[in-house]
Structure formats: C-alpha cells, structure tokens
Amino acid sequence: MGLLNDAKLGWNVVRDLVKARSVRRRLAGQLASRAPLPTRRFEIGVYFADGPVNLYQLRQWYEPLAELAKTHPVVILSRNPAGTSALLEESPVPVAYVRTVRDLEDFLGEHELKIVLYVNQNARNFQMMRYGRRWHVFINHGESDKMYMTTNQFKAYDYSLVAGDAAIARLQRVLWDFDFDKRALPIGRPQADHYSGRTPFTPDERTVVLYAPTWEGDRAAAAYGSIASHGVALVRDVLASPAHRLIYRPHPRSGVLDPPYAAANREIVQLIAAANRADPSAQHVHDTGAELGWQLAAADIAIVDVSAMVYDRLATGKPLLITRPVSPEAQIDMGGYLSDCEWLTVEQAPQVRARLDELSHDSAAGVRLGRWVRHYFGDTTPGAATARFHGAIEQLLAEWERNAALHARDEPVALGDTEAEAEERD
C-alpha cells in the first residue's frame, strides 16, 4: 500500500507540473500578443491573488467595474498564472500580471494607484497592503449573514464598502473600537443594476425555479450546503411537474472536499439531462456559466442555501426559500434576515412544490420580504446602488487628494523586505 500511495503521489506531482507548465505557456502567449499596458494611467486597482476556482468572487464585480472605468481607469492586479489567463480572456477591464513582489513593485512604480479594492481575504492580500499612500478598500464578493462577514479582518483595511444597515449592525456586534461612520461606507448592491447574460430558454407559462446551492464547506460550522441533503429530492419534485422549469446553479466548488456531496451533484445533473430528453420543451438548465444575473431576473422563485446567494436574490425583492442546514454545528446568524426568512427543511424537500405554492400565496411573507430588502440594501431603485458606489469612490479619491496635499513634502520611505518576499524577488 505504501508503494502504491507513493506512486499515486508521484503521478499527481507530475500531472500538476505538466498542467502548470501548460498554463504558463498559454499565459506567455496571451501576454505577448497584447499591447503593453499604458503607463501612469490607472487610479484604481483590484487586487486578486487567487486562481480560476475563486474567480466567481471577482466576476460579479465585472460590470460595476467596467462602468466605473468610464470615469476612473481601473486595472486588475492578478498574481496567479491560471487566474490571470482566465482574466485576460474575460475581464472587461485591463489586467496586469504581477506574479512576484518585484512585479508588483514595478507596476506601482509606473502607476500612482490611489485606491486598491479587495474582493476576498486571501492571505496574500497583505503583500499588497504593505504599501501605504493609497487606500486599501475591502469590497467583498457578496452580502450575507455567514460568519465570514463578521471577521475582524475588516480592521486591516482603510475602508470597507458594505451593502447597508444590516451589514453595519452585524459588524457592530463583533468589531470593538471601530469607526463605522468613517470606515464602513454603505453602497447597496451595484451588481443588481447590471444583471448580465442571456436567458437560455424561451419564456413561457412555466414557473421558473432557481436552485442555487452553495458548496459543502470546509468545516462543520460552515456546513450550509444542501445538495446532499435537500437537493436530489427537491429537484426530483420540480422536474416531475410540467408546470415548472428548473435552473440549477451549484457553487463551483461543490463536491471538492466531500465525495457524497459530489455524487449528489452529479445525480442532479443526470436528472436534469433525463428530464430534458423526455420533454425538450421543459428547457431545464444546468448552469455553470461565469455570468450571474439572468438567473436572478428570470426566476419566479429561488431556493438557495445560507450563502451570499440569499442576498443576491434578496436584492431583487422577489420570493425565495432558504434551505435549513441539517448539521447542528452549522452556525446561523439569527440576528438578521435569517431570523424572519422562509425556510425549507429537509423534510419538506420531497414536496417542495407545495411549499412553493404556499409561499406564492402568502401576502404577509411579501411584506416581510420588502422590509428586509430595505434593511439590507436601502434604495433598490434601478441605478441607485451604482450611484452610491461611484459616490463612495469619489469620496475616497477626494480624501486621497486631501491627504496627498498634507503629505506633499514627506520623503518617501523605503520598505524593507520580509525574508519570504526577499526570496520571491530573487
């Protein structure tokens, strides 16, 4: 067994090396074929140190960033070869490949970035945050009541752009001695002003149900995923109805850690394919596309897990059910919307259509929904969130100019390398 395991490990290492070399060759070709980035141009950077598996965190910002770039030049600073390759193919704003700290420093020497935006809490963010004389701003990759949204890491940034009153109230419960009035700027959900993508079916009389579960999570406290508990049963029930159409959009990491979770995901995909073969007019969708927007707009009702998808959907003001986690260890913040939401228990999943019908006729649920939409996102009138996002950026740029004038006579301070960074530069 030991020799067999060693052989498998060796094969995996060789496979990964071959894949990495292929990615680097492709990236080199992409970089060689494009025109050089202009110098002394970019004011705003978006820092992204992850690979393709986490690109979903950045993709949802594509359209708001493209709109912002019409008035303030924006560039994505990408550290990962495979992530950069994907970004060069799909990003609506320019991409700079800054693999090493030296690459990063060279870029900063050519561009006076005034604001750097961060969509996640990757540990390599700190390699960028060591550079002062600019604002480091956390914008996150979605609004939610997950424990991730109350991390003390918010304090590491100069400012954070948050969705609304709910986000500030959530943070106030856990962040001590934090100046919320200055450092937490509410902007709503600008992504809701830019729903993207083409609906891949012809609308008809069918009720469209979006099922968008999250992944299984990497620890018991974050075990919010429903694919293995609720998923197969609820999908069977929806597919059995000629009056319904299913959009199935699983989290891109679904099944990466838990084989039974991956197996349930595959079973759902097979059920959808079989249902479409039996009735091509059903036009059920297994959605793995990069764009998120058309799904939220097209769905008459959504079924989602405890995740950022709750709040992506909430921003539309349209009905949703939330799967109740089966793990007793899953931590649920009951201080916000989840204290008053419409749950779908595992026992209800096999008869989910009855639960959907019940919700569609519940006027009180509609009133509650509207109240929570305002609490989380403020004014959701089309264009309002985009205006607040741009207003926050203008506020930060004005504050940068004010501080730049105050420190105009300061001598530049050379930053010393840490040991790890010195090794990376060599």
Secondary structure by P-SEA (a helix, b strand, c coil): caaaaaaaaaaaaaaaaaaaaaaaaaaaaaaaaccccccccccbbbbbccccccccccccaaaaaaaaaccbbbbbbcccaaaaaaaaacccbbbbbbccaaaaaaaaaaccccbbbbccccccccccccccccccccccccccccccccccccccccbbbbccaaaaaaaaaccccccccccbbbbccccccccccccccccccbbbbbbbbbcccccccccccccccccaaaaaaaaacccbbbbbbcccccccccaaaaaaaaaaaaaaaaaaaaccccccccccccccccccccccbbbbcccaaaaaaaaacccbbbbcccccccccccccccccccccccccccaaaaaaaaaaacaaaaaaaaaaaaacccccccaaaaaaaaaaaaaaaaaaaaaaaaaccccbbbbbbcaaaaaaac
